[in-house]
Amino acid sequence: MNRRHLLQAMLSVPVAGALGGCRHEHTDHHPFPPSRGGTLKVVLQGPFAVVIDTKNHYRIKAFVPYSDNNEHEFLYPGRSDHGNKNIFPEAVDGKRNQYQFTLEEKNLEPSDRMPHIDAGFADFTLQVSGWVAHPERYFVILDLPAPDLISYRIPVEPALLAGNKLVLMPTSHVLQYRVRDFDDLKKVTVRSPQLGERHPLSCTDLSDWAQERGAFPGQTQETDSGRSARRERMRRMKTEFQCSNDPVSWLFFGVGLPYPQSEDNPHLYEHGLDFFNEKLLGEFPTARDLDEHRLVQVKVNVCGAGTGGDAMFVSAVQRYSMPQARMVPVTSLTDCRAGAVNAINS
């Protein structure tokens, strides 16, 4: 084969197949796992702050502060949760609970550089220096290795920032990691002093749990509007929740108000506004231009933005004109309109 024919043969390889529907910001960064590898997605659903420590190998501290009235609950599904929706209250008999987690690096390929952060977080990423965690103030706290990508799930919440700047506010994070040996997910371990050792879920495991969670009203009395919303949500889940054969596993951590509540309940939005401004931003008092990141209003009526449809996982790769990565749709399983925030700590 001459040189010209060799080049033609190389260029004939399907581009989509070579890229695996994924693109990273750095061209020298391995864009897909090895042949026996796969992907781990860590879902932080709710008002989490994600702090990237640039002086400690870009490790992540993710946390949710306590609410003033201990209103939140914590969702943490596992494979053995049949008949147990794994809902943990913020406090019992006035005593606050705390849940700590560490994701071990074994069988992962942590990134050695700054994670790519989805552009949707542009208005919700703070710059801080010398930030120090205060675990005694946190309901849920996670210690995580550096991911390759930080994205979020949709729908997002239309909101106004200071200066009446209209934005679409993410209410979740999705941290993406490469897994060395996808055939043995027990080699990927998350440890908790309170809840013990667990391993990632398959798509089917997460689907089963999400549908079980969505089928029942949880710990609060269900309203008529909540019941109607739940039925519609379950109908869509049954028709649209499909798992692909892609080697993807999941860890899900959710914090929010008890689900479901009426969509027209003003407390959802008042709580979200106050929690974001006072609790999340309050953890970063020295952040650069902090006042520009304060929320002025949530539940902004914008045609076609942030309303309708089922929630689904979205990656930054969808912002490029490339084949769309196939993600797993999951409905919102907590009711909390507080936004998510990132902080880059230098």
C-alpha positions as CSV (number, residue, x, y, z in Angstrom):
1,M,0.0,0.0,0.0
2,N,1.5,3.3,-1.0
3,R,1.6,6.4,1.2
4,R,-1.5,8.0,-0.4
5,H,-3.6,4.9,0.0
6,L,-2.4,4.5,3.6
7,L,-3.6,8.0,4.5
8,Q,-7.0,7.4,2.8
9,A,-7.4,4.2,4.8
10,M,-6.6,6.0,8.1
11,L,-9.0,8.9,7.3
12,S,-11.8,6.4,6.5
13,V,-12.2,5.4,10.2
14,P,-15.5,6.9,11.5
15,V,-14.8,10.0,13.4
16,A,-17.8,9.5,15.8
17,G,-16.6,6.1,16.7
18,A,-13.0,7.2,17.3
19,L,-14.2,10.0,19.6
20,G,-16.9,8.0,21.3
21,G,-19.2,11.0,21.3
22,C,-17.0,12.9,23.7
23,R,-14.7,15.9,23.5
24,H,-12.4,17.4,26.0
25,E,-10.9,20.9,26.1
26,H,-7.3,19.7,26.0
27,T,-6.3,17.9,22.8
28,D,-3.5,16.0,24.6
29,H,-5.9,14.6,27.2
30,H,-7.0,11.0,26.7
31,P,-10.6,11.5,25.6
32,F,-12.0,8.1,26.3
33,P,-11.3,5.1,28.6
34,P,-9.2,2.1,27.6
35,S,-10.8,-0.9,26.1
36,R,-11.8,-2.5,29.4
37,G,-12.4,0.8,31.1
38,G,-15.5,2.9,31.4
39,T,-16.9,6.0,33.0
40,L,-18.1,7.0,36.5
41,K,-20.6,9.8,36.9
42,V,-20.9,11.3,40.4
43,V,-24.3,13.2,40.6
44,L,-24.6,15.9,43.2
45,Q,-28.3,16.8,43.0
46,G,-29.3,19.9,44.9
47,P,-27.6,23.0,46.4
48,F,-24.0,21.7,46.6
49,A,-20.9,23.8,46.6
50,V,-18.0,22.2,44.7
51,V,-14.6,23.6,45.6
52,I,-11.6,22.8,43.4
53,D,-8.3,23.0,45.3
54,T,-5.7,24.1,42.7
55,K,-2.9,23.6,45.3
56,N,-3.8,20.0,46.1
57,H,-4.0,18.1,42.8
58,Y,-7.4,19.7,41.9
59,R,-9.1,17.6,44.5
60,I,-12.8,18.4,45.2
61,K,-14.6,19.3,48.4
62,A,-18.3,19.2,47.8
63,F,-20.8,20.1,50.6
64,V,-24.3,21.3,51.5
65,P,-24.5,23.5,54.6
66,Y,-27.2,22.9,57.2
67,S,-30.4,24.8,56.7
68,D,-31.7,27.0,59.4
69,N,-34.8,24.9,60.2
70,N,-33.3,21.5,59.4
71,E,-35.7,21.2,56.4
72,H,-33.5,19.2,54.0
73,E,-33.3,15.5,53.5
74,F,-30.4,13.4,52.0
75,L,-30.9,10.8,49.3
76,Y,-28.3,8.1,48.8
77,P,-29.4,5.0,46.8
78,G,-27.6,1.7,46.8
79,R,-28.2,-1.8,45.2
80,S,-29.8,-3.2,48.3
81,D,-32.4,-0.5,48.6
82,H,-35.5,-2.5,47.5
83,G,-38.2,-1.3,49.8
84,N,-36.0,1.3,51.3
85,K,-35.7,4.6,49.5
86,N,-32.7,5.6,51.6
87,I,-33.9,9.0,52.8
88,F,-32.0,10.6,55.7
89,P,-33.4,13.6,57.5
90,E,-31.2,16.6,58.4
91,A,-32.1,16.2,62.1
92,V,-33.9,13.8,64.4
93,D,-35.4,15.0,67.7
94,G,-33.5,18.3,67.3
95,K,-30.1,16.6,66.8
96,R,-28.5,17.3,63.5
97,N,-27.1,14.5,61.4
98,Q,-24.0,14.7,59.2
99,Y,-22.9,12.4,56.4
100,Q,-19.3,12.3,55.2
101,F,-18.0,10.5,52.1
102,T,-14.6,9.8,50.5
103,L,-14.3,8.5,47.0
104,E,-11.1,6.4,46.8
105,E,-8.8,6.7,43.8
106,K,-8.4,2.9,43.4
107,N,-9.5,1.8,39.9
108,L,-10.0,5.4,38.8
109,E,-7.8,7.6,36.7
110,P,-8.0,11.0,38.4
111,S,-7.2,14.0,36.2
112,D,-3.8,15.7,36.7
113,R,-5.1,19.1,35.6
114,M,-7.9,21.5,36.1
115,P,-11.2,19.9,35.3
116,H,-13.2,21.3,32.4
117,I,-16.2,23.2,33.8
118,D,-19.3,23.4,31.7
119,A,-19.9,26.9,30.4
120,G,-23.4,26.8,32.1
121,F,-21.6,27.4,35.4
122,A,-19.9,30.7,34.2
123,D,-22.1,32.9,36.4
124,F,-22.0,30.4,39.3
125,T,-18.2,29.9,39.7
126,L,-16.4,31.9,42.4
127,Q,-12.7,32.7,42.6
128,V,-11.4,32.3,46.2
129,S,-7.9,32.2,47.8
130,G,-6.9,30.4,51.0
131,W,-10.4,29.0,51.5
132,V,-10.7,26.5,54.4
133,A,-13.6,24.1,54.9
134,H,-15.7,24.2,58.1
135,P,-17.2,20.6,58.3
136,E,-19.1,21.4,61.5
137,R,-21.4,23.6,59.4
138,Y,-22.2,20.9,56.7
139,F,-25.0,18.4,56.4
140,V,-23.3,16.4,53.7
141,I,-19.6,16.6,52.7
142,L,-17.6,14.7,50.1
143,D,-13.9,14.4,49.5
144,L,-13.3,13.5,45.8
145,P,-10.4,13.1,43.4
146,A,-10.0,15.5,40.5
147,P,-12.6,14.7,37.8
148,D,-12.2,15.2,34.0
149,L,-15.4,17.1,33.6
150,I,-17.9,19.1,35.8
151,S,-21.3,19.4,34.1
152,Y,-24.9,19.5,35.3
153,R,-28.3,18.1,34.5
154,I,-31.3,19.9,33.1
155,P,-33.8,21.5,33.3
156,V,-32.2,24.5,34.9
157,E,-33.9,27.4,36.8
158,P,-34.3,30.8,35.1
159,A,-33.1,33.4,37.6
160,L,-32.0,37.0,38.0
161,L,-28.6,37.8,39.4
162,A,-27.5,41.2,40.8
163,G,-27.8,43.9,38.2
164,N,-30.9,42.1,36.8
165,K,-28.8,39.8,34.8
166,L,-31.0,37.0,33.4
167,V,-29.3,33.6,33.8
168,L,-30.1,29.9,33.7
169,M,-29.1,28.5,37.1
170,P,-27.9,24.9,37.4
171,T,-29.2,23.0,40.4
172,S,-26.9,20.0,40.2
173,H,-23.4,18.9,39.4
174,V,-22.2,15.8,37.4
175,L,-18.6,14.9,37.9
176,Q,-17.1,12.5,35.4
177,Y,-14.2,10.1,36.0
178,R,-12.5,7.4,34.0
179,V,-12.6,3.9,35.4
180,R,-9.8,1.5,34.7
181,D,-11.6,-1.8,35.0
182,F,-15.3,-1.5,34.4
183,D,-15.9,-5.2,34.7
184,D,-15.4,-5.0,38.5
185,L,-17.1,-1.9,39.8
186,K,-16.5,-3.1,43.4
187,K,-13.0,-1.9,42.9
188,V,-14.5,1.7,42.9
189,T,-15.3,2.4,46.5
190,V,-16.9,5.3,48.4
191,R,-16.6,5.2,52.2
192,S,-18.6,6.9,54.9
193,P,-18.2,6.8,58.6
194,Q,-21.9,7.0,59.0
195,L,-23.2,4.7,56.1
196,G,-20.3,2.4,55.5
197,E,-18.8,1.3,52.1
198,R,-20.7,1.4,48.9
199,H,-19.9,1.0,45.2
200,P,-21.3,2.6,42.0
201,L,-24.7,1.7,40.6
202,S,-25.4,0.4,37.1
203,C,-27.8,2.3,34.9
204,T,-30.5,-0.3,35.7
205,D,-29.9,0.0,39.4
206,L,-30.3,3.8,39.3
207,S,-33.3,3.5,37.0
208,D,-35.1,1.1,39.4
209,W,-34.4,3.2,42.4
210,A,-35.4,6.5,40.7
211,Q,-38.7,5.0,39.6
212,E,-39.4,3.6,43.0
213,R,-38.6,7.0,44.6
214,G,-40.8,8.8,42.1
215,A,-43.7,6.3,42.7
216,F,-44.2,7.3,46.3
217,P,-44.7,10.6,48.1
218,G,-42.0,10.1,50.6
219,Q,-42.3,11.4,54.2
220,T,-44.8,14.3,53.6
221,Q,-48.5,14.2,52.8
222,E,-49.0,14.4,49.1
223,T,-51.0,17.3,47.6
224,D,-53.4,17.0,44.6
225,S,-51.0,18.9,42.4
226,G,-48.1,16.9,43.7
227,R,-49.9,13.6,42.9
228,S,-50.7,14.8,39.4
229,A,-47.1,15.9,38.8
230,R,-45.9,12.5,40.1
231,R,-48.2,10.6,37.8
232,E,-47.1,12.6,34.8
233,R,-43.4,12.1,35.8
234,M,-43.9,8.4,36.2
235,R,-45.6,8.1,32.8
236,R,-42.7,9.9,31.1
237,M,-40.1,7.8,33.0
238,K,-41.7,4.5,31.8
239,T,-41.6,5.6,28.2
240,E,-38.3,7.5,28.1
241,F,-36.0,5.9,30.8
242,Q,-33.8,3.7,28.7
243,C,-30.3,2.4,29.6
244,S,-27.8,2.1,26.8
245,N,-25.0,-0.5,26.7
246,D,-22.3,2.2,27.3
247,P,-19.9,1.4,30.1
248,V,-21.2,4.0,32.6
249,S,-21.7,3.7,36.3
250,W,-23.3,6.1,38.8
251,L,-23.0,7.5,42.3
252,F,-25.9,9.6,43.3
253,F,-26.0,12.1,46.2
254,G,-29.1,14.2,46.5
255,V,-30.1,17.0,49.0
256,G,-33.3,19.0,49.0
257,L,-36.7,19.6,50.5
258,P,-39.0,16.6,51.0
259,Y,-40.4,15.5,47.7
260,P,-42.9,16.1,46.1
261,Q,-44.3,19.5,46.8
262,S,-46.6,21.6,44.8
263,E,-44.9,23.5,42.0
264,D,-46.8,26.7,42.9
265,N,-45.6,26.5,46.6
266,P,-43.8,29.9,47.1
267,H,-41.7,28.4,49.9
268,L,-39.7,26.4,47.3
269,Y,-38.5,29.6,45.7
270,E,-38.1,31.7,48.8
271,H,-36.1,28.9,50.4
272,G,-33.9,28.5,47.3
273,L,-33.2,32.2,47.1
274,D,-32.3,32.5,50.8
275,F,-30.3,29.3,51.0
276,F,-28.2,30.2,47.9
277,N,-27.4,33.8,49.1
278,E,-27.0,33.2,52.8
279,K,-25.7,29.6,53.1
280,L,-23.8,28.8,49.9
281,L,-22.3,32.2,49.2
282,G,-22.0,32.7,52.9
283,E,-19.2,30.0,52.9
284,F,-17.1,32.2,50.6
285,P,-17.1,35.7,52.2
286,T,-13.8,36.7,50.5
287,A,-14.7,35.6,47.0
288,R,-13.9,38.0,44.2
289,D,-16.9,40.1,43.1
290,L,-19.1,38.1,45.5
291,D,-22.1,40.6,45.3
292,E,-22.3,40.1,41.5
293,H,-23.2,36.4,42.1
294,R,-26.1,37.0,44.5
295,L,-29.5,35.9,43.4
296,V,-32.2,38.6,43.2
297,Q,-35.1,36.4,42.0
298,V,-35.9,32.8,41.1
299,K,-39.0,31.5,39.3
300,V,-38.5,33.9,36.4
301,N,-41.0,33.3,33.6
302,V,-38.9,33.0,30.5
303,C,-40.6,31.5,27.4
304,G,-39.0,28.1,26.6
305,A,-36.3,28.2,29.4
306,G,-36.1,25.8,32.2
307,T,-39.7,24.5,32.1
308,G,-41.3,21.4,30.9
309,G,-39.8,18.0,29.9
310,D,-38.0,15.5,32.0
311,A,-34.7,16.1,33.6
312,M,-31.7,14.5,31.8
313,F,-28.0,14.5,32.2
314,V,-26.2,17.0,30.0
315,S,-22.5,17.3,29.3
316,A,-20.4,20.1,28.0
317,V,-19.7,18.1,24.9
318,Q,-23.2,18.9,23.7
319,R,-22.1,22.5,23.2
320,Y,-20.1,21.4,20.1
321,S,-21.4,20.4,16.7
322,M,-20.5,16.7,17.3
323,P,-22.6,13.6,17.8
324,Q,-24.6,14.0,21.0
325,A,-23.5,11.7,23.9
326,R,-26.2,9.4,25.1
327,M,-27.0,10.2,28.7
328,V,-29.5,8.7,31.2
329,P,-32.7,10.7,31.9
330,V,-33.6,10.9,35.6
331,T,-36.4,13.0,37.0
332,S,-35.9,15.5,39.7
333,L,-36.2,13.6,43.0
334,T,-35.9,16.5,45.4
335,D,-37.7,19.8,45.7
336,C,-35.3,22.6,46.2
337,R,-34.8,25.7,44.0
338,A,-31.4,26.6,45.4
339,G,-28.7,26.8,42.8
340,A,-25.4,24.9,42.7
341,V,-22.1,26.8,42.9
342,N,-18.4,26.1,42.1
343,A,-15.4,27.7,43.7
344,I,-11.8,27.6,42.5
345,N,-9.5,27.8,45.5
346,S,-6.0,29.0,44.8
